[in-house]
């Protein structure tokens, strides 16, 4: 949430990994990675605790050529929520449609 593109110290020639708690669209991750590259660092990748798995994030990171790995994702969270009875299969499908394209209002429709 801070406006810093690079947090911490980095020196040209260093190998770095960007660490995020959450990836949604990956815009902040991409901005940090690009800033580090511009500072002369070699960005090995981005890691996160959680990702929504949005297509926009995959496209953004592929565009700058930086790999991303996450400990868990929305699909896994929804599987557990379904298993525990917090959501039903229709709710799971609806959330996954939202994650693929949040700007498309059709995700709000009942997926039947």
HELIX and SHEET records of a PDB file:
HELIX    1   1 UNK A   27  UNK A   38  1                                  12    
HELIX    2   2 UNK A   55  UNK A   64  1                                  10    
HELIX    3   3 UNK A   74  UNK A   83  1                                  10    
HELIX    4   4 UNK A   89  UNK A  100  1                                  12    
HELIX    5   5 UNK A  105  UNK A  108  5                                   4    
SHEET    1   A 3 UNK A  15  UNK A  23  0                                        
SHEET    2   A 3 UNK A  42  UNK A  51  1                                        
SHEET    3   A 3 UNK A  68  UNK A  73  1                                        
END                                                                             
